[in-house]
Amino acid sequence: MNTAAKGKVTVLGINGHFGNFAAQAFAAAGWEVSGFGRTNRHPVPGVKFLAGDADNVEDIRKAVADADVVVNALNLPYDKWDNGRMEAQAGRVIEAMGHTGKTMLYPGNVYNYAATQRHLTPDAPQTPQTPRGAIRVRTEALFNAAAARGDFQFIIIRAGDFFGPGTSMDWFDQAILREVGKGKVAEMSAPGIAHSWAYLPDVGRAFEKLAWHRKELGQVENFHFAGHFVTSQQMTAAIQAAAPAPLKVVPTPWTMISLMGLFMPVMREVVKMRYLWQNTMELQDPRLDAILGPDFGTPFGEAIKAVVPGFFPAMKQAA
């Protein structure tokens, strides 16, 4: 296959979970892919690595110079979003992109919305529940403004919590499978409260699909990726079915996590987002569903089976 057939794409933040799966999806679909990061910790076959620092505008500018499409997968540690740092990172990317007319794709999340909003469509008002959500709204506004003045095309794909093969440091492993080594799986929510999940290989393919159709889209676009909307009970049942050893269902120790937050900034921020597990907030977007086509996503049970067994070598070591 001619890898330049679909064009050139640069993934900023190639070492992150989303960035890595996005690079895989674009490479598999026939793009010429470059991945930007400080180190090449997670090499992707067929992807050219570009070393650079996301704090350096010139490094980013060089990385995106030849790209038709830029996937902005840069992120900051969970407890480092405040004091204007997230907005500053966005500003560096905007400066590096310049007035080039390229396409930027960006992963959004549900933090932009309030707990009372049950159906999250792209036209739903953004009324963030927390300071973290307000940061996301302000950051997206910077990109939207740059696109509106013609600097580049900006496409957000908003998704639920990520999970995927070989990934860690997400809600999936840090909360639900936190005690897998003790033969336990945790329920995050009360019965009947569903949550939005996004299987990373599917999210990567969705980004590639929209990049391919970018010339049919507007200058500023906001899409919502439905993914898998399941209750905690459906999630734990699927995990138990996929696990190679028995797992006992236990409640999430929110009180203990809150106490940990007194000493651990990341845990303190995690507790602030508990409302996401206490309320039903469903991502919906018939327009994106139509673009992706029927049967686009990996079935829920199949996705869980691709992820869960990878945690059991660690379980054996802890036993």
Secondary structure by P-SEA (a helix, b strand, c coil): ccccccbbbbbcccccaaaaaaaaaaaaaccbbbbbccccccccccbbbbbbbcccaaaaaaaacccccccccccccccccccaaaaaaaaaaaaaaccccbbbbbbbccccccccccccccccccccccaaaaaaaaaaaaaaaaaaaccbbbbbbbbccccccccccccccccccccccccbbbbcccccbbbbbbcaaaaaaaaaaaaaaccccccbbbbbbbcccccaaaaaaaaaaaccbbbbbbccaaaaaaaaaaccaaaaaaaaacccccbbbbbbbaaaaaaacccccccaaaaaaaccccaaaaaaaac
